Amino acid sequence: MNASKPIVAVGSIAVDWLELPDGTEGETVGGSLTYFTRAAGILAPVRLVGVIGTDFPKEGMEILNQYASSLEDLQIQEGESFRWGGRYHDDWEDRTTLYTELGVFESFSPKLSDANRQSPFLYLGNIHPALQLDVLSQMTPEGAVVVCDTMNLWINTTREQLRKVLERIDILLLNESEAELLAGTEGVSKAAELIRSMGPEHIVVKEGAAGSTLFSPDGGFHVDAYPIKRLADPTGAGDSFAGGFMAAVSQDRSYEEGLIWGTATASFCVEGFGLEGLERMTEKSFGDRVAVLTERRELP
Ligand code: AMP
């Protein structure tokens, strides 16, 4: 590994049901925090804050054990784990939520250990903004660098709480349609500027196959997507991107490297069903993809 400082990360740990346009379907371990941890875990120490039910599959537990550096704040509660079902549309981007069953997530009350409260980096994965605020309020006052992800559901249903989160974070990651929805305007650059006025200094807009763009006070830049061989399942791409991005940031690398690392980790994720794509991500294969992306940016 490296000189990474610890990243405390909160998000969902789930059992997913996925239906893809090519007819592939099935149950798999998922959740925003699981993808994040699987992607970031070989690059940086990830300290989990989350909850699972007593029904959580053994293979999921093995992933958390292997890729998280601390499970101190992982709660295991009597009852069912969070379950989410999604069906992708023919464009492989839009998706319909088939069901969301909160299970033990419904009564989840995160309690951060002293070590986690003092972490210099905090990732607020996609969960209810009230839980994101709860975790934020437990961090020591000196303040960590906070990176946050969200989704349409929260923008539509809990806008006020989300606005409170935005006031307290440094970097927001979201996709194009979410940016436009949150800002209430069309056009990604205009939306990003408006969102920056709500709190976060930097916005990273994820544009799927078109890559990702950073919007910062001094401008920004775009990084193309990695040319994958075959798109198998887009689930978790955003969380995996966040994992690579934060791993770079936690090593004091530039935001440009952050976008490149995020792009590389997300590219592994979408090449397999559920978490299978990330199985092919090793330090070596990750490094190879980062080199390709870096070389492309250096070309005139
Ligand atoms: P992504 O494709 O990056 O948006 O992440 C997909 C993951 O988010 C899936 O594994 C789901 O379990 C999880 N997820 C979906 N909806 C929610 C929700 N409302 N709250 C928390 N996690 C969710």
py3Dmol code that shows the C-alpha trace and the ligand (Angstrom):
import py3Dmol

protein = """\
ATOM      1  CA  MET A   1       0.000   0.000   0.000  1.00  0.00           C
ATOM      2  CA  ASN A   2       1.135   3.554   0.670  1.00  0.00           C
ATOM      3  CA  ALA A   3       1.065   6.638   2.834  1.00  0.00           C
ATOM      4  CA  SER A   4      -2.725   6.763   2.945  1.00  0.00           C
ATOM      5  CA  LYS A   5      -4.402   8.210   5.961  1.00  0.00           C
ATOM      6  CA  PRO A   6      -7.523   6.432   7.186  1.00  0.00           C
ATOM      7  CA  ILE A   7     -10.858   7.075   5.509  1.00  0.00           C
ATOM      8  CA  VAL A   8     -13.978   6.672   7.631  1.00  0.00           C
ATOM      9  CA  ALA A   9     -16.840   5.657   5.353  1.00  0.00           C
ATOM     10  CA  VAL A  10     -20.571   5.331   5.952  1.00  0.00           C
ATOM     11  CA  GLY A  11     -23.155   3.990   3.511  1.00  0.00           C
ATOM     12  CA  SER A  12     -25.448   1.084   2.780  1.00  0.00           C
ATOM     13  CA  ILE A  13     -24.439  -2.576   2.940  1.00  0.00           C
ATOM     14  CA  ALA A  14     -27.041  -4.493   1.005  1.00  0.00           C
ATOM     15  CA  VAL A  15     -28.373  -7.590  -0.621  1.00  0.00           C
ATOM     16  CA  ASP A  16     -29.293  -6.498  -4.168  1.00  0.00           C
ATOM     17  CA  TRP A  17     -31.486  -7.998  -6.880  1.00  0.00           C
ATOM     18  CA  LEU A  18     -30.335  -6.828 -10.320  1.00  0.00           C
ATOM     19  CA  GLU A  19     -31.969  -7.105 -13.760  1.00  0.00           C
ATOM     20  CA  LEU A  20     -29.811  -6.114 -16.743  1.00  0.00           C
ATOM     21  CA  PRO A  21     -30.964  -5.341 -20.304  1.00  0.00           C
ATOM     22  CA  ASP A  22     -29.195  -8.445 -21.697  1.00  0.00           C
ATOM     23  CA  GLY A  23     -31.379 -10.726 -19.577  1.00  0.00           C
ATOM     24  CA  THR A  24     -28.830 -11.295 -16.804  1.00  0.00           C
ATOM     25  CA  GLU A  25     -30.477 -11.179 -13.407  1.00  0.00           C
ATOM     26  CA  GLY A  26     -29.785 -12.355  -9.913  1.00  0.00           C
ATOM     27  CA  GLU A  27     -29.123 -11.659  -6.269  1.00  0.00           C
ATOM     28  CA  THR A  28     -25.770 -10.304  -5.137  1.00  0.00           C
ATOM     29  CA  VAL A  29     -24.117  -8.546  -2.236  1.00  0.00           C
ATOM     30  CA  GLY A  30     -24.194  -4.783  -2.829  1.00  0.00           C
ATOM     31  CA  GLY A  31     -24.669  -1.417  -1.175  1.00  0.00           C
ATOM     32  CA  SER A  32     -22.916   1.907  -1.570  1.00  0.00           C
ATOM     33  CA  LEU A  33     -20.462   1.193   1.253  1.00  0.00           C
ATOM     34  CA  THR A  34     -19.647  -2.312   0.041  1.00  0.00           C
ATOM     35  CA  TYR A  35     -18.663  -1.108  -3.436  1.00  0.00           C
ATOM     36  CA  PHE A  36     -16.719   1.801  -1.945  1.00  0.00           C
ATOM     37  CA  THR A  37     -14.798  -0.463   0.423  1.00  0.00           C
ATOM     38  CA  ARG A  38     -14.088  -3.100  -2.199  1.00  0.00           C
ATOM     39  CA  ALA A  39     -12.688  -0.457  -4.564  1.00  0.00           C
ATOM     40  CA  ALA A  40     -10.768   1.707  -2.070  1.00  0.00           C
ATOM     41  CA  GLY A  41      -9.685  -1.116   0.223  1.00  0.00           C
ATOM     42  CA  ILE A  42      -6.612  -2.172  -1.744  1.00  0.00           C
ATOM     43  CA  LEU A  43      -5.446   1.442  -2.028  1.00  0.00           C
ATOM     44  CA  ALA A  44      -6.174   2.942   1.395  1.00  0.00           C
ATOM     45  CA  PRO A  45      -7.282   1.971   4.918  1.00  0.00           C
ATOM     46  CA  VAL A  46     -11.095   2.122   5.026  1.00  0.00           C
ATOM     47  CA  ARG A  47     -12.841   2.192   8.407  1.00  0.00           C
ATOM     48  CA  LEU A  48     -16.472   1.137   8.044  1.00  0.00           C
ATOM     49  CA  VAL A  49     -19.514   2.676   9.691  1.00  0.00           C
ATOM     50  CA  GLY A  50     -22.623   0.689   8.823  1.00  0.00           C
ATOM     51  CA  VAL A  51     -25.169  -1.945   9.730  1.00  0.00           C
ATOM     52  CA  ILE A  52     -26.027  -5.455   8.554  1.00  0.00           C
ATOM     53  CA  GLY A  53     -28.679  -7.918   9.651  1.00  0.00           C
ATOM     54  CA  THR A  54     -28.016 -11.409  10.958  1.00  0.00           C
ATOM     55  CA  ASP A  55     -29.040 -12.719   7.506  1.00  0.00           C
ATOM     56  CA  PHE A  56     -26.130 -10.998   5.728  1.00  0.00           C
ATOM     57  CA  PRO A  57     -24.438 -13.537   3.424  1.00  0.00           C
ATOM     58  CA  LYS A  58     -21.106 -15.060   4.456  1.00  0.00           C
ATOM     59  CA  GLU A  59     -19.455 -14.039   1.170  1.00  0.00           C
ATOM     60  CA  GLY A  60     -20.397 -10.419   1.871  1.00  0.00           C
ATOM     61  CA  MET A  61     -18.888 -10.615   5.328  1.00  0.00           C
ATOM     62  CA  GLU A  62     -15.685 -12.007   3.819  1.00  0.00           C
ATOM     63  CA  ILE A  63     -15.428  -8.993   1.493  1.00  0.00           C
ATOM     64  CA  LEU A  64     -15.879  -6.557   4.387  1.00  0.00           C
ATOM     65  CA  ASN A  65     -13.336  -8.473   6.476  1.00  0.00           C
ATOM     66  CA  GLN A  66     -10.788  -8.535   3.698  1.00  0.00           C
ATOM     67  CA  TYR A  67     -11.051  -4.985   2.363  1.00  0.00           C
ATOM     68  CA  ALA A  68     -11.958  -2.844   5.392  1.00  0.00           C
ATOM     69  CA  SER A  69      -9.170  -1.920   7.768  1.00  0.00           C
ATOM     70  CA  SER A  70     -11.588  -1.549  10.687  1.00  0.00           C
ATOM     71  CA  LEU A  71     -15.029  -3.032  11.370  1.00  0.00           C
ATOM     72  CA  GLU A  72     -15.143  -1.454  14.826  1.00  0.00           C
ATOM     73  CA  ASP A  73     -18.247   0.575  13.926  1.00  0.00           C
ATOM     74  CA  LEU A  74     -20.012  -2.108  11.907  1.00  0.00           C
ATOM     75  CA  GLN A  75     -23.194  -3.043  13.765  1.00  0.00           C
ATOM     76  CA  ILE A  76     -24.688  -6.501  13.338  1.00  0.00           C
ATOM     77  CA  GLN A  77     -28.336  -6.395  14.339  1.00  0.00           C
ATOM     78  CA  GLU A  78     -30.992  -9.067  14.731  1.00  0.00           C
ATOM     79  CA  GLY A  79     -33.172  -8.854  11.608  1.00  0.00           C
ATOM     80  CA  GLU A  80     -32.908  -8.442   7.847  1.00  0.00           C
ATOM     81  CA  SER A  81     -30.191  -6.577   5.974  1.00  0.00           C
ATOM     82  CA  PHE A  82     -31.012  -3.657   3.664  1.00  0.00           C
ATOM     83  CA  ARG A  83     -32.385  -4.998   0.362  1.00  0.00           C
ATOM     84  CA  TRP A  84     -32.608  -3.156  -2.926  1.00  0.00           C
ATOM     85  CA  GLY A  85     -33.830  -4.321  -6.315  1.00  0.00           C
ATOM     86  CA  GLY A  86     -33.132  -2.519  -9.578  1.00  0.00           C
ATOM     87  CA  ARG A  87     -34.013  -3.034 -13.257  1.00  0.00           C
ATOM     88  CA  TYR A  88     -31.926  -1.246 -15.890  1.00  0.00           C
ATOM     89  CA  HIS A  89     -33.470   0.312 -18.978  1.00  0.00           C
ATOM     90  CA  ASP A  90     -32.186  -0.467 -22.467  1.00  0.00           C
ATOM     91  CA  ASP A  91     -29.711   2.434 -22.344  1.00  0.00           C
ATOM     92  CA  TRP A  92     -27.864   0.617 -19.472  1.00  0.00           C
ATOM     93  CA  GLU A  93     -27.872   3.890 -17.489  1.00  0.00           C
ATOM     94  CA  ASP A  94     -31.369   4.704 -16.274  1.00  0.00           C
ATOM     95  CA  ARG A  95     -32.873   2.228 -13.861  1.00  0.00           C
ATOM     96  CA  THR A  96     -36.115   1.603 -12.048  1.00  0.00           C
ATOM     97  CA  THR A  97     -36.016   0.755  -8.366  1.00  0.00           C
ATOM     98  CA  LEU A  98     -38.086  -2.409  -7.932  1.00  0.00           C
ATOM     99  CA  TYR A  99     -38.061  -2.265  -4.131  1.00  0.00           C
ATOM    100  CA  THR A 100     -36.183  -0.793  -1.184  1.00  0.00           C
ATOM    101  CA  GLU A 101     -36.526  -2.734   2.057  1.00  0.00           C
ATOM    102  CA  LEU A 102     -34.735  -0.923   4.847  1.00  0.00           C
ATOM    103  CA  GLY A 103     -34.618  -3.842   7.311  1.00  0.00           C
ATOM    104  CA  VAL A 104     -32.110  -3.088  10.093  1.00  0.00           C
ATOM    105  CA  PHE A 105     -31.275   0.193   8.364  1.00  0.00           C
ATOM    106  CA  GLU A 106     -34.578   1.614   9.587  1.00  0.00           C
ATOM    107  CA  SER A 107     -33.372   1.855  13.183  1.00  0.00           C
ATOM    108  CA  PHE A 108     -29.683   2.365  12.386  1.00  0.00           C
ATOM    109  CA  SER A 109     -28.036   4.836  14.726  1.00  0.00           C
ATOM    110  CA  PRO A 110     -24.321   5.176  13.907  1.00  0.00           C
ATOM    111  CA  LYS A 111     -21.987   5.472  16.898  1.00  0.00           C
ATOM    112  CA  LEU A 112     -18.453   6.406  15.977  1.00  0.00           C
ATOM    113  CA  SER A 113     -15.489   5.196  18.017  1.00  0.00           C
ATOM    114  CA  ASP A 114     -12.948   7.768  19.192  1.00  0.00           C
ATOM    115  CA  ALA A 115     -10.510   6.641  16.516  1.00  0.00           C
ATOM    116  CA  ASN A 116     -13.107   7.096  13.775  1.00  0.00           C
ATOM    117  CA  ARG A 117     -14.210  10.523  15.021  1.00  0.00           C
ATOM    118  CA  GLN A 118     -10.664  11.733  14.523  1.00  0.00           C
ATOM    119  CA  SER A 119     -10.196  10.449  11.003  1.00  0.00           C
ATOM    120  CA  PRO A 120      -8.804  13.075   8.611  1.00  0.00           C
ATOM    121  CA  PHE A 121     -11.052  11.833   5.784  1.00  0.00           C
ATOM    122  CA  LEU A 122     -14.769  11.089   5.807  1.00  0.00           C
ATOM    123  CA  TYR A 123     -16.816   9.553   2.999  1.00  0.00           C
ATOM    124  CA  LEU A 124     -20.579   9.979   3.246  1.00  0.00           C
ATOM    125  CA  GLY A 125     -21.884   7.319   0.875  1.00  0.00           C
ATOM    126  CA  ASN A 126     -25.354   7.387  -0.580  1.00  0.00           C
ATOM    127  CA  ILE A 127     -27.767   7.050   2.369  1.00  0.00           C
ATOM    128  CA  HIS A 128     -30.474   9.184   3.989  1.00  0.00           C
ATOM    129  CA  PRO A 129     -29.065  12.711   4.593  1.00  0.00           C
ATOM    130  CA  ALA A 130     -30.209  12.535   8.242  1.00  0.00           C
ATOM    131  CA  LEU A 131     -27.748   9.664   8.775  1.00  0.00           C
ATOM    132  CA  GLN A 132     -25.048  11.555   6.891  1.00  0.00           C
ATOM    133  CA  LEU A 133     -25.630  14.536   9.222  1.00  0.00           C
ATOM    134  CA  ASP A 134     -25.557  12.278  12.263  1.00  0.00           C
ATOM    135  CA  VAL A 135     -22.111  10.952  11.290  1.00  0.00           C
ATOM    136  CA  LEU A 136     -20.865  14.458  10.438  1.00  0.00           C
ATOM    137  CA  SER A 137     -21.913  15.731  13.853  1.00  0.00           C
ATOM    138  CA  GLN A 138     -19.829  13.014  15.564  1.00  0.00           C
ATOM    139  CA  MET A 139     -16.572  14.012  13.882  1.00  0.00           C
ATOM    140  CA  THR A 140     -14.116  16.072  15.952  1.00  0.00           C
ATOM    141  CA  PRO A 141     -14.530  19.821  15.472  1.00  0.00           C
ATOM    142  CA  GLU A 142     -11.150  20.272  13.743  1.00  0.00           C
ATOM    143  CA  GLY A 143     -12.850  18.734  10.778  1.00  0.00           C
ATOM    144  CA  ALA A 144     -12.047  16.037   8.275  1.00  0.00           C
ATOM    145  CA  VAL A 145     -12.011  16.459   4.510  1.00  0.00           C
ATOM    146  CA  VAL A 146     -15.549  15.348   3.686  1.00  0.00           C
ATOM    147  CA  VAL A 147     -16.586  13.794   0.378  1.00  0.00           C
ATOM    148  CA  CYS A 148     -20.266  13.051  -0.155  1.00  0.00           C
ATOM    149  CA  ASP A 149     -22.431  11.149  -2.628  1.00  0.00           C
ATOM    150  CA  THR A 150     -26.206  11.337  -3.011  1.00  0.00           C
ATOM    151  CA  MET A 151     -29.026  10.305  -5.357  1.00  0.00           C
ATOM    152  CA  ASN A 152     -32.304  11.508  -6.911  1.00  0.00           C
ATOM    153  CA  LEU A 153     -34.375   9.946  -4.129  1.00  0.00           C
ATOM    154  CA  TRP A 154     -32.865  12.222  -1.471  1.00  0.00           C
ATOM    155  CA  ILE A 155     -32.870  15.299  -3.706  1.00  0.00           C
ATOM    156  CA  ASN A 156     -36.599  14.758  -4.268  1.00  0.00           C
ATOM    157  CA  THR A 157     -37.688  13.700  -0.795  1.00  0.00           C
ATOM    158  CA  THR A 158     -35.268  15.192   1.768  1.00  0.00           C
ATOM    159  CA  ARG A 159     -33.979  18.333   0.084  1.00  0.00           C
ATOM    160  CA  GLU A 160     -33.806  20.422   3.276  1.00  0.00           C
ATOM    161  CA  GLN A 161     -31.694  17.863   5.137  1.00  0.00           C
ATOM    162  CA  LEU A 162     -29.516  17.395   2.097  1.00  0.00           C
ATOM    163  CA  ARG A 163     -28.959  21.177   1.956  1.00  0.00           C
ATOM    164  CA  LYS A 164     -27.692  21.010   5.569  1.00  0.00           C
ATOM    165  CA  VAL A 165     -25.248  18.261   4.579  1.00  0.00           C
ATOM    166  CA  LEU A 166     -24.043  20.323   1.614  1.00  0.00           C
ATOM    167  CA  GLU A 167     -23.166  23.237   3.918  1.00  0.00           C
ATOM    168  CA  ARG A 168     -20.692  20.996   5.741  1.00  0.00           C
ATOM    169  CA  ILE A 169     -18.893  19.064   3.033  1.00  0.00           C
ATOM    170  CA  ASP A 170     -15.881  19.784   0.831  1.00  0.00           C
ATOM    171  CA  ILE A 171     -16.553  17.709  -2.276  1.00  0.00           C
ATOM    172  CA  LEU A 172     -19.844  16.448  -3.729  1.00  0.00           C
ATOM    173  CA  LEU A 173     -19.972  13.589  -6.227  1.00  0.00           C
ATOM    174  CA  LEU A 174     -23.099  13.188  -8.326  1.00  0.00           C
ATOM    175  CA  ASN A 175     -24.203  12.403 -11.863  1.00  0.00           C
ATOM    176  CA  GLU A 176     -25.444  14.817 -14.505  1.00  0.00           C
ATOM    177  CA  SER A 177     -29.173  14.377 -13.976  1.00  0.00           C
ATOM    178  CA  GLU A 178     -28.757  14.607 -10.194  1.00  0.00           C
ATOM    179  CA  ALA A 179     -26.760  17.836 -10.561  1.00  0.00           C
ATOM    180  CA  GLU A 180     -29.466  19.397 -12.730  1.00  0.00           C
ATOM    181  CA  LEU A 181     -32.207  18.215 -10.385  1.00  0.00           C
ATOM    182  CA  LEU A 182     -30.455  19.548  -7.294  1.00  0.00           C
ATOM    183  CA  ALA A 183     -29.667  22.909  -8.883  1.00  0.00           C
ATOM    184  CA  GLY A 184     -33.063  23.192 -10.590  1.00  0.00           C
ATOM    185  CA  THR A 185     -31.414  24.180 -13.848  1.00  0.00           C
ATOM    186  CA  GLU A 186     -30.279  22.639 -17.125  1.00  0.00           C
ATOM    187  CA  GLY A 187     -26.647  22.427 -18.183  1.00  0.00           C
ATOM    188  CA  VAL A 188     -24.024  20.758 -16.033  1.00  0.00           C
ATOM    189  CA  SER A 189     -21.618  23.696 -15.621  1.00  0.00           C
ATOM    190  CA  LYS A 190     -24.375  26.050 -14.537  1.00  0.00           C
ATOM    191  CA  ALA A 191     -25.754  23.408 -12.174  1.00  0.00           C
ATOM    192  CA  ALA A 192     -22.309  22.776 -10.675  1.00  0.00           C
ATOM    193  CA  GLU A 193     -21.767  26.508 -10.047  1.00  0.00           C
ATOM    194  CA  LEU A 194     -25.128  26.758  -8.278  1.00  0.00           C
ATOM    195  CA  ILE A 195     -24.375  23.697  -6.144  1.00  0.00           C
ATOM    196  CA  ARG A 196     -20.991  25.147  -5.213  1.00  0.00           C
ATOM    197  CA  SER A 197     -22.838  28.175  -3.821  1.00  0.00           C
ATOM    198  CA  MET A 198     -24.736  25.757  -1.518  1.00  0.00           C
ATOM    199  CA  GLY A 199     -21.529  24.696   0.281  1.00  0.00           C
ATOM    200  CA  PRO A 200     -19.117  22.228  -1.348  1.00  0.00           C
ATOM    201  CA  GLU A 201     -16.049  23.874  -2.827  1.00  0.00           C
ATOM    202  CA  HIS A 202     -15.616  21.177  -5.446  1.00  0.00           C
ATOM    203  CA  ILE A 203     -18.156  19.202  -7.475  1.00  0.00           C
ATOM    204  CA  VAL A 204     -17.360  16.035  -9.398  1.00  0.00           C
ATOM    205  CA  VAL A 205     -19.979  15.257 -12.033  1.00  0.00           C
ATOM    206  CA  LYS A 206     -19.961  11.629 -13.173  1.00  0.00           C
ATOM    207  CA  GLU A 207     -21.057  11.286 -16.791  1.00  0.00           C
ATOM    208  CA  GLY A 208     -21.058   7.498 -17.272  1.00  0.00           C
ATOM    209  CA  ALA A 209     -19.415   6.468 -20.539  1.00  0.00           C
ATOM    210  CA  ALA A 210     -18.558  10.138 -21.184  1.00  0.00           C
ATOM    211  CA  GLY A 211     -16.208  10.295 -18.182  1.00  0.00           C
ATOM    212  CA  SER A 212     -16.229  12.779 -15.306  1.00  0.00           C
ATOM    213  CA  THR A 213     -15.659  16.503 -14.762  1.00  0.00           C
ATOM    214  CA  LEU A 214     -14.363  18.445 -11.766  1.00  0.00           C
ATOM    215  CA  PHE A 215     -15.770  21.917 -11.085  1.00  0.00           C
ATOM    216  CA  SER A 216     -13.560  23.973  -8.735  1.00  0.00           C
ATOM    217  CA  PRO A 217     -13.132  27.641  -7.780  1.00  0.00           C
ATOM    218  CA  ASP A 218     -10.231  27.921 -10.220  1.00  0.00           C
ATOM    219  CA  GLY A 219     -12.008  26.197 -13.097  1.00  0.00           C
ATOM    220  CA  GLY A 220     -11.847  22.453 -13.527  1.00  0.00           C
ATOM    221  CA  PHE A 221     -11.146  19.694 -16.008  1.00  0.00           C
ATOM    222  CA  HIS A 222     -12.555  16.600 -17.622  1.00  0.00           C
ATOM    223  CA  VAL A 223     -11.279  13.011 -17.617  1.00  0.00           C
ATOM    224  CA  ASP A 224     -12.553  10.538 -20.229  1.00  0.00           C
ATOM    225  CA  ALA A 225     -13.827   7.109 -19.217  1.00  0.00           C
ATOM    226  CA  TYR A 226     -11.470   4.106 -19.466  1.00  0.00           C
ATOM    227  CA  PRO A 227     -12.206   2.138 -22.680  1.00  0.00           C
ATOM    228  CA  ILE A 228     -13.668  -1.062 -21.224  1.00  0.00           C
ATOM    229  CA  LYS A 229     -14.180  -4.173 -23.351  1.00  0.00           C
ATOM    230  CA  ARG A 230     -17.759  -4.931 -22.285  1.00  0.00           C
ATOM    231  CA  LEU A 231     -20.281  -3.253 -20.018  1.00  0.00           C
ATOM    232  CA  ALA A 232     -21.734  -6.017 -17.821  1.00  0.00           C
ATOM    233  CA  ASP A 233     -23.453  -4.132 -14.968  1.00  0.00           C
ATOM    234  CA  PRO A 234     -23.271  -0.413 -14.051  1.00  0.00           C
ATOM    235  CA  THR A 235     -24.347  -0.965 -10.421  1.00  0.00           C
ATOM    236  CA  GLY A 236     -21.881   0.499  -7.963  1.00  0.00           C
ATOM    237  CA  ALA A 237     -19.900   2.449 -10.562  1.00  0.00           C
ATOM    238  CA  GLY A 238     -20.459   5.679  -8.627  1.00  0.00           C
ATOM    239  CA  ASP A 239     -19.408   4.173  -5.312  1.00  0.00           C
ATOM    240  CA  SER A 240     -16.346   2.527  -6.847  1.00  0.00           C
ATOM    241  CA  PHE A 241     -15.415   5.836  -8.461  1.00  0.00           C
ATOM    242  CA  ALA A 242     -15.715   7.455  -5.035  1.00  0.00           C
ATOM    243  CA  GLY A 243     -13.440   4.762  -3.587  1.00  0.00           C
ATOM    244  CA  GLY A 244     -10.662   5.425  -6.083  1.00  0.00           C
ATOM    245  CA  PHE A 245     -11.109   9.188  -5.838  1.00  0.00           C
ATOM    246  CA  MET A 246     -10.928   9.227  -2.048  1.00  0.00           C
ATOM    247  CA  ALA A 247      -7.975   6.850  -1.924  1.00  0.00           C
ATOM    248  CA  ALA A 248      -6.043   9.350  -4.052  1.00  0.00           C
ATOM    249  CA  VAL A 249      -7.196  12.343  -1.999  1.00  0.00           C
ATOM    250  CA  SER A 250      -6.217  10.555   1.224  1.00  0.00           C
ATOM    251  CA  GLN A 251      -2.668  10.243  -0.148  1.00  0.00           C
ATOM    252  CA  ASP A 252      -2.546  14.006  -0.782  1.00  0.00           C
ATOM    253  CA  ARG A 253      -2.616  13.432  -4.514  1.00  0.00           C
ATOM    254  CA  SER A 254      -4.112  16.041  -6.858  1.00  0.00           C
ATOM    255  CA  TYR A 255      -7.794  16.098  -7.778  1.00  0.00           C
ATOM    256  CA  GLU A 256      -6.744  15.264 -11.316  1.00  0.00           C
ATOM    257  CA  GLU A 257      -5.214  12.041 -10.031  1.00  0.00           C
ATOM    258  CA  GLY A 258      -8.367  11.581  -7.959  1.00  0.00           C
ATOM    259  CA  LEU A 259     -10.511  11.617 -11.092  1.00  0.00           C
ATOM    260  CA  ILE A 260      -8.104   9.244 -12.836  1.00  0.00           C
ATOM    261  CA  TRP A 261      -8.080   6.818  -9.887  1.00  0.00           C
ATOM    262  CA  GLY A 262     -11.890   7.000  -9.675  1.00  0.00           C
ATOM    263  CA  THR A 263     -12.194   6.370 -13.405  1.00  0.00           C
ATOM    264  CA  ALA A 264      -9.914   3.332 -13.165  1.00  0.00           C
ATOM    265  CA  THR A 265     -11.727   1.757 -10.197  1.00  0.00           C
ATOM    266  CA  ALA A 266     -15.164   2.335 -11.756  1.00  0.00           C
ATOM    267  CA  SER A 267     -13.983   0.698 -14.987  1.00  0.00           C
ATOM    268  CA  PHE A 268     -13.311  -2.593 -13.160  1.00  0.00           C
ATOM    269  CA  CYS A 269     -16.662  -2.420 -11.406  1.00  0.00           C
ATOM    270  CA  VAL A 270     -18.812  -2.208 -14.540  1.00  0.00           C
ATOM    271  CA  GLU A 271     -17.051  -5.128 -16.253  1.00  0.00           C
ATOM    272  CA  GLY A 272     -18.746  -7.744 -14.065  1.00  0.00           C
ATOM    273  CA  PHE A 273     -22.078  -8.519 -12.412  1.00  0.00           C
ATOM    274  CA  GLY A 274     -22.400  -7.047  -8.908  1.00  0.00           C
ATOM    275  CA  LEU A 275     -18.990  -7.040  -7.227  1.00  0.00           C
ATOM    276  CA  GLU A 276     -17.446  -9.558  -9.649  1.00  0.00           C
ATOM    277  CA  GLY A 277     -15.811  -6.907 -11.853  1.00  0.00           C
ATOM    278  CA  LEU A 278     -13.824  -5.552  -8.924  1.00  0.00           C
ATOM    279  CA  GLU A 279     -12.332  -9.017  -8.370  1.00  0.00           C
ATOM    280  CA  ARG A 280     -10.082  -8.262 -11.340  1.00  0.00           C
ATOM    281  CA  MET A 281      -8.808  -5.102  -9.704  1.00  0.00           C
ATOM    282  CA  THR A 282      -5.394  -5.683  -8.143  1.00  0.00           C
ATOM    283  CA  GLU A 283      -2.698  -3.120  -7.382  1.00  0.00           C
ATOM    284  CA  LYS A 284      -1.043  -4.175 -10.649  1.00  0.00           C
ATOM    285  CA  SER A 285      -4.110  -4.068 -12.932  1.00  0.00           C
ATOM    286  CA  PHE A 286      -5.243  -0.836 -11.298  1.00  0.00           C
ATOM    287  CA  GLY A 287      -1.800   0.697 -11.849  1.00  0.00           C
ATOM    288  CA  ASP A 288      -1.891  -0.333 -15.522  1.00  0.00           C
ATOM    289  CA  ARG A 289      -5.209   1.427 -16.084  1.00  0.00           C
ATOM    290  CA  VAL A 290      -4.059   4.536 -14.235  1.00  0.00           C
ATOM    291  CA  ALA A 291      -0.986   4.603 -16.492  1.00  0.00           C
ATOM    292  CA  VAL A 292      -3.155   4.407 -19.633  1.00  0.00           C
ATOM    293  CA  LEU A 293      -5.442   7.196 -18.424  1.00  0.00           C
ATOM    294  CA  THR A 294      -2.498   9.370 -17.377  1.00  0.00           C
ATOM    295  CA  GLU A 295      -0.701   8.880 -20.678  1.00  0.00           C
ATOM    296  CA  ARG A 296      -3.822   9.879 -22.590  1.00  0.00           C
ATOM    297  CA  ARG A 297      -4.049  13.118 -20.636  1.00  0.00           C
ATOM    298  CA  GLU A 298      -0.423  13.935 -21.322  1.00  0.00           C
ATOM    299  CA  LEU A 299      -0.823  13.563 -25.089  1.00  0.00           C
ATOM    300  CA  PRO A 300      -0.976  16.913 -26.878  1.00  0.00           C
TER     301      PRO A 300
END
"""
ligand_1 = """\
23
AMP
P -24.768 3.076 -7.595
O -25.000 2.200 -8.774
O -23.362 3.616 -7.531
O -25.809 4.131 -7.479
O -24.912 2.171 -6.280
C -25.769 1.081 -6.225
C -25.909 0.584 -4.802
O -26.654 1.546 -4.030
C -26.692 -0.711 -4.732
O -25.807 -1.753 -4.374
C -27.779 -0.489 -3.695
O -27.776 -1.478 -2.684
C -27.493 0.883 -3.107
N -28.709 1.669 -2.939
C -29.743 1.794 -3.804
N -30.701 2.610 -3.298
C -30.263 3.009 -2.068
C -30.776 3.842 -1.039
N -31.967 4.431 -1.150
N -30.031 4.039 0.076
C -28.841 3.454 0.196
N -28.296 2.646 -0.732
C -28.980 2.418 -1.859
"""
view = py3Dmol.view(width=600, height=400)
view.addModel(protein, "pdb")
view.setStyle({"model": 0}, {"cartoon": {"style": "trace"}})
view.addModel(ligand_1, "xyz")
view.setStyle({"model": 1}, {"stick": {}})
view.zoomTo()
view.show()
